[in-house]
Amino acid sequence: MAELKYKFTNDVLFKWLFTRHQHLLKRLVAGMLGVPQSSITEFLVTNPEIPPEAVGEKFCRLDISITVDRQRIDLEMQVADEGNYPIRSLYYWAREFSSSLKEGGEYIDLSRTIVISILAFMAFKCEEFYSEYQALEVKRHTLLTDRFCLKYYELPKLPEVTDATDELKLWLNLFNAKTEEDLKRIEAMGVSIMKQAIGAYRTVTATAEFREIERLRSLARNNEASALGNARRKEKAEIAQKLLNRNRPIEEIVEDTGLTREEIETIRDAGK
């Protein structure tokens, strides 16, 4: 099977595609909010551009911020599991929520804020692929406020969709697509909005501008990974040198640092 060169979970592609084809974004967000698209009267993407630092820095966020009928929506695509995503998403919510208070405004004017996270990894110990968190009293389960909401979609838990009327699962299966065959299977279901999304995907990924930005983004990721790798090797070498100075056996240093015997012997010989 031919693997996709650019997957929908690619943060540059995700933002590029949906900010340039906002009718697709509106349809997606309506499904994730559980409302008919026709009921949405206000829909504004507030950060449509990809900032320069997003290209040159690995850890820059490429979220999509949207105002939907006076609600603030932060749409996140997260690929790497760094072990702290629930806390990070809470921080994203707090930042969006607090920034909705204008100077001189009253707290009652703070907007309902929803962070929607599409995750390429499993974050929660449950079978369900969808989790929603709100602020509830722990015994009575009464809602404290409707201003707080975190929604998570875990793609690895997603069942293969066979019902062409389940549009939200179709979107999520599209994001989970890894091969051309996956895209063709979704196309073959004959759902118009999916055909439009896949057509937009093919158009975007064929442009020289997108490919150049993604090349620079990929280079930034590789440089960051290389720098982190070098930093870790240097740290391990420093630990190994200290252990050698204490006359620890090489076998123990191998176990403690993860370095090979040859690497440790090289460090030892260089220190003589």
NUTORLUM-515201 format. One record per residue (C-alpha): x, y, z; residue number from 1; residue in one letter. Coordinates in steps of 0.1 Angstrom, whole numbers, m for minus. Each point is the difference from the previous one (the first is absolute). Layout:
+-------+-------+-------+-----+------+
:     x :     y :     z : pos : code :
+-------+-------+-------+-----+------+
:     X :     Y :     Z : NUM :    a :
...
+-------+-------+-------+-----+------+
//
This chain:
+-------+-------+-------+-----+------+
:     x :     y :     z : pos : code :
+-------+-------+-------+-----+------+
:     0 :     0 :     0 :   1 :    m :
:    12 :    35 :    m9 :   2 :    a :
:     6 :    20 :    32 :   3 :    e :
:   m11 :    36 :    m1 :   4 :    l :
:    29 :    24 :    m1 :   5 :    k :
:   m20 :    26 :    19 :   6 :    y :
:   m25 :   m12 :    25 :   7 :    k :
:   m29 :    20 :    13 :   8 :    f :
:    16 :    m1 :    35 :   9 :    t :
:    29 :    22 :   m14 :  10 :    n :
:    m5 :    33 :    18 :  11 :    d :
:    10 :    22 :   m29 :  12 :    v :
:   m23 :   m19 :   m24 :  13 :    l :
:   m29 :     0 :    25 :  14 :    f :
:     1 :    38 :     5 :  15 :    k :
:     8 :     8 :   m36 :  16 :    w :
:   m29 :   m22 :   m13 :  17 :    l :
:   m27 :    12 :    24 :  18 :    f :
:     8 :    37 :     1 :  19 :    t :
:     0 :     1 :   m38 :  20 :    r :
:   m31 :   m21 :    m4 :  21 :    h :
:   m21 :    15 :    28 :  22 :    q :
:   m33 :   m16 :   m12 :  23 :    h :
:    16 :   m33 :     9 :  24 :    l :
:    12 :    13 :    34 :  25 :    l :
:   m35 :    13 :     8 :  26 :    k :
:   m15 :   m34 :    m9 :  27 :    r :
:    25 :   m18 :    22 :  28 :    l :
:    m4 :    23 :    30 :  29 :    v :
:   m38 :    m2 :    m2 :  30 :    a :
:     3 :   m38 :     2 :  31 :    g :
:    24 :     2 :    30 :  32 :    m :
:   m23 :    24 :    18 :  33 :    l :
:   m30 :   m22 :    m8 :  34 :    g :
:   m20 :    28 :   m17 :  35 :    v :
:   m14 :     4 :   m35 :  36 :    p :
:    22 :    21 :   m23 :  37 :    q :
:   m30 :    20 :    m9 :  38 :    s :
:    m4 :    11 :    36 :  39 :    s :
:    34 :    18 :     1 :  40 :    i :
:    m4 :    37 :    m7 :  41 :    t :
:    35 :    12 :     9 :  42 :    e :
:    31 :   m18 :   m11 :  43 :    f :
:    34 :    17 :     0 :  44 :    l :
:    35 :   m15 :    m1 :  45 :    v :
:    20 :    24 :    21 :  46 :    t :
:    35 :   m13 :    m9 :  47 :    n :
:    m1 :   m11 :   m36 :  48 :    p :
:    37 :     7 :    m7 :  49 :    e :
:    30 :   m23 :     7 :  50 :    i :
:    24 :    22 :    18 :  51 :    p :
:    37 :     0 :   m11 :  52 :    p :
:    11 :   m15 :    34 :  53 :    e :
:   m23 :   m29 :    m6 :  54 :    a :
:    22 :   m11 :   m30 :  55 :    v :
:    33 :     4 :    18 :  56 :    g :
:    m8 :   m13 :    34 :  57 :    e :
:   m11 :   m36 :     8 :  58 :    k :
:   m20 :     8 :    31 :  59 :    f :
:   m20 :    29 :   m14 :  60 :    c :
:   m38 :    m7 :     1 :  61 :    r :
:   m20 :    m1 :   m32 :  62 :    l :
:   m35 :    m1 :    15 :  63 :    d :
:   m31 :    15 :   m16 :  64 :    i :
:   m18 :    26 :    21 :  65 :    s :
:   m36 :     6 :   m10 :  66 :    i :
:   m29 :    21 :    13 :  67 :    t :
:   m33 :   m18 :    m4 :  68 :    v :
:   m31 :    18 :    12 :  69 :    d :
:    18 :    18 :    28 :  70 :    r :
:    18 :   m32 :    10 :  71 :    q :
:    38 :    m3 :    m2 :  72 :    r :
:    12 :   m32 :   m16 :  73 :    i :
:    36 :   m12 :     0 :  74 :    d :
:     5 :   m29 :   m24 :  75 :    l :
:    32 :   m19 :     6 :  76 :    e :
:    17 :   m29 :   m19 :  77 :    m :
:    25 :   m18 :    22 :  78 :    q :
:    22 :   m28 :   m13 :  79 :    v :
:    27 :    m5 :    26 :  80 :    a :
:    m8 :   m14 :    34 :  81 :    d :
:    22 :    19 :    24 :  82 :    e :
:   m18 :   m13 :    31 :  83 :    g :
:   m16 :    33 :    11 :  84 :    n :
:   m27 :     8 :   m26 :  85 :    y :
:   m30 :     3 :    24 :  86 :    p :
:    19 :    26 :    20 :  87 :    i :
:    11 :    18 :   m32 :  88 :    r :
:   m35 :     0 :   m14 :  89 :    s :
:   m12 :    15 :    33 :  90 :    l :
:    26 :    27 :    m4 :  91 :    y :
:   m12 :     7 :   m35 :  92 :    y :
:   m35 :     3 :    13 :  93 :    w :
:    11 :    24 :    28 :  94 :    a :
:    18 :    22 :   m25 :  95 :    r :
:   m29 :     2 :   m24 :  96 :    e :
:   m25 :     6 :    27 :  97 :    f :
:    19 :    27 :    18 :  98 :    s :
:     8 :    18 :   m33 :  99 :    s :
:   m37 :     4 :    m8 : 100 :    s :
:    m4 :    26 :    28 : 101 :    l :
:     4 :    34 :   m15 : 102 :    k :
:    15 :    29 :    20 : 103 :    e :
:   m27 :    14 :    22 : 104 :    g :
:   m23 :   m30 :    m6 : 105 :    g :
:   m19 :   m20 :    26 : 106 :    e :
:     6 :   m36 :     8 : 107 :    y :
:   m34 :    m9 :   m11 : 108 :    i :
:    11 :    10 :   m35 : 109 :    d :
:    26 :   m27 :    m2 : 110 :    l :
:    m7 :   m23 :   m29 : 111 :    s :
:    m8 :   m37 :     1 : 112 :    r :
:    33 :   m15 :   m10 : 113 :    t :
:     4 :   m35 :   m15 : 114 :    i :
:    33 :   m17 :    m7 : 115 :    v :
:    m5 :   m29 :   m26 : 116 :    i :
:    30 :   m23 :    m2 : 117 :    s :
:     5 :   m26 :   m27 : 118 :    i :
:    27 :   m24 :    13 : 119 :    l :
:    21 :   m24 :   m20 : 120 :    a :
:     6 :   m19 :    33 : 121 :    f :
:   m19 :   m15 :    29 : 122 :    m :
:    m4 :    25 :    29 : 123 :    a :
:   m25 :   m17 :    23 : 124 :    f :
:    m6 :   m34 :    14 : 125 :    k :
:   m33 :    m7 :   m15 : 126 :    c :
:   m14 :   m17 :   m31 : 127 :    e :
:   m19 :    30 :   m13 : 128 :    e :
:    17 :    21 :   m27 : 129 :    f :
:   m18 :    31 :    11 : 130 :    y :
:     2 :    17 :    34 : 131 :    s :
:   m15 :    32 :    12 : 132 :    e :
:     8 :    18 :    32 : 133 :    y :
:   m19 :    28 :    17 : 134 :    q :
:     1 :    16 :    35 : 135 :    a :
:   m23 :   m21 :    22 : 136 :    l :
:    m6 :    m3 :    37 : 137 :    e :
:    16 :   m33 :    10 : 138 :    v :
:   m30 :   m15 :    19 : 139 :    k :
:   m31 :    16 :   m15 : 140 :    r :
:    15 :     2 :   m35 : 141 :    h :
:   m16 :    34 :    m5 : 142 :    t :
:    15 :    23 :   m25 : 143 :    l :
:    21 :    29 :    15 : 144 :    l :
:     0 :    20 :   m32 : 145 :    t :
:    m4 :    m6 :   m37 : 146 :    d :
:    30 :    22 :    m8 : 147 :    r :
:    24 :   m30 :     4 : 148 :    f :
:     3 :   m29 :   m25 : 149 :    c :
:    28 :   m23 :   m12 : 150 :    l :
:    m7 :   m25 :   m27 : 151 :    k :
:    24 :   m28 :   m11 : 152 :    y :
:    m1 :   m23 :   m30 : 153 :    y :
:    25 :   m29 :     2 : 154 :    e :
:     7 :   m12 :   m35 : 155 :    l :
:    16 :   m34 :     9 : 156 :    p :
:   m33 :   m11 :    17 : 157 :    k :
:   m21 :    10 :   m30 : 158 :    l :
:   m20 :   m29 :   m16 : 159 :    p :
:     0 :    m2 :   m38 : 160 :    e :
:   m31 :    18 :   m11 : 161 :    v :
:   m25 :   m19 :   m22 : 162 :    t :
:   m30 :    23 :     4 : 163 :    d :
:     1 :    28 :   m26 : 164 :    a :
:   m25 :    20 :    21 : 165 :    t :
:    24 :     3 :    30 : 166 :    d :
:    18 :    31 :   m12 : 167 :    e :
:    21 :     6 :    31 : 168 :    l :
:    15 :   m35 :    m1 : 169 :    k :
:     7 :     6 :   m37 : 170 :    l :
:    19 :    31 :     8 : 171 :    w :
:    20 :   m18 :    27 : 172 :    l :
:     7 :   m29 :   m23 : 173 :    n :
:    13 :    25 :   m26 : 174 :    l :
:    24 :    14 :    26 : 175 :    f :
:    11 :   m35 :     9 : 176 :    n :
:     7 :    m9 :   m37 : 177 :    a :
:    35 :   m13 :    m6 : 178 :    k :
:    m1 :   m13 :   m36 : 179 :    t :
:   m15 :     9 :   m33 : 180 :    e :
:   m22 :   m31 :     4 : 181 :    e :
:   m15 :    16 :    31 : 182 :    d :
:    m9 :    31 :   m19 : 183 :    l :
:   m15 :   m19 :   m29 : 184 :    k :
:   m21 :   m21 :    25 : 185 :    r :
:   m14 :    32 :    15 : 186 :    i :
:    m6 :    15 :   m35 : 187 :    e :
:   m18 :   m32 :   m11 : 188 :    a :
:   m27 :     6 :    27 : 189 :    m :
:   m13 :    28 :   m22 : 190 :    g :
:    m3 :    27 :    26 : 191 :    v :
:     3 :    34 :   m17 : 192 :    s :
:    17 :    19 :    29 : 193 :    i :
:    26 :   m28 :     2 : 194 :    m :
:     7 :     2 :   m37 : 195 :    k :
:     4 :    38 :     4 : 196 :    q :
:    24 :    m4 :    29 : 197 :    a :
:    21 :   m26 :   m19 : 198 :    i :
:     0 :    22 :   m31 : 199 :    g :
:    12 :    29 :    21 : 200 :    a :
:    27 :   m22 :    15 : 201 :    y :
:    13 :   m10 :   m34 : 202 :    r :
:     0 :    36 :   m12 : 203 :    t :
:    18 :    14 :    31 : 204 :    v :
:    27 :   m27 :     1 : 205 :    t :
:     8 :     5 :   m37 : 206 :    a :
:     8 :    37 :     4 : 207 :    t :
:    37 :    11 :     1 : 208 :    a :
:    m7 :    25 :    28 : 209 :    e :
:   m14 :   m27 :    24 : 210 :    f :
:    28 :   m24 :    m9 : 211 :    r :
:    27 :    26 :     7 : 212 :    e :
:   m15 :    10 :    34 : 213 :    i :
:    m3 :   m37 :    10 : 214 :    e :
:    36 :    m6 :   m11 : 215 :    r :
:    12 :    28 :    23 : 216 :    l :
:   m23 :   m12 :    28 : 217 :    r :
:    14 :   m35 :    m4 : 218 :    s :
:    36 :    13 :     0 : 219 :    l :
:    m8 :    19 :    32 : 220 :    a :
:   m13 :   m32 :    16 : 221 :    r :
:    31 :   m19 :   m11 : 222 :    n :
:    24 :    27 :    13 : 223 :    n :
:   m19 :     1 :    33 : 224 :    e :
:     2 :   m38 :     3 : 225 :    a :
:    37 :     0 :    m8 : 226 :    s :
:     7 :    28 :    25 : 227 :    a :
:   m19 :   m19 :    27 : 228 :    l :
:    19 :   m32 :    m9 : 229 :    g :
:    33 :    17 :     3 : 230 :    n :
:    m9 :    16 :    33 : 231 :    a :
:   m10 :   m34 :    14 : 232 :    r :
:    32 :   m17 :   m12 : 233 :    r :
:    20 :    28 :    16 : 234 :    k :
:   m18 :    m4 :    32 : 235 :    e :
:     5 :   m37 :     0 : 236 :    k :
:    37 :     5 :    m8 : 237 :    a :
:     4 :    23 :    30 : 238 :    e :
:   m17 :   m25 :    23 : 239 :    i :
:    22 :   m28 :   m13 : 240 :    a :
:    32 :    21 :     6 : 241 :    q :
:   m11 :     7 :    36 : 242 :    k :
:    m6 :   m37 :     6 : 243 :    l :
:    33 :    m9 :   m16 : 244 :    l :
:    17 :    25 :    24 : 245 :    n :
:   m16 :   m20 :    28 : 246 :    r :
:    15 :   m32 :   m14 : 247 :    n :
:   m34 :   m15 :    m7 : 248 :    r :
:     1 :   m32 :   m21 : 249 :    p :
:    m7 :     6 :   m37 : 250 :    i :
:   m28 :   m26 :     0 : 251 :    e :
:   m18 :    21 :    27 : 252 :    e :
:     5 :    32 :   m20 : 253 :    i :
:   m14 :   m16 :   m31 : 254 :    v :
:   m31 :    m9 :    20 : 255 :    e :
:    m4 :    34 :    16 : 256 :    d :
:     5 :    21 :   m31 : 257 :    t :
:   m11 :   m21 :   m29 : 258 :    g :
:    34 :     7 :   m18 : 259 :    l :
:    18 :   m29 :   m16 : 260 :    t :
:    32 :   m14 :    14 : 261 :    r :
:    20 :    14 :   m29 : 262 :    e :
:   m14 :    35 :     6 : 263 :    e :
:     9 :    m1 :    37 : 264 :    i :
:    35 :   m13 :    m8 : 265 :    e :
:     4 :    29 :   m24 : 266 :    t :
:   m11 :    25 :    27 : 267 :    i :
:    25 :   m17 :    24 : 268 :    r :
:    29 :     2 :   m24 : 269 :    d :
:    m7 :    36 :    m9 : 270 :    a :
:     1 :     9 :    37 : 271 :    g :
:    34 :   m14 :     6 : 272 :    k :
+-------+-------+-------+-----+------+
//
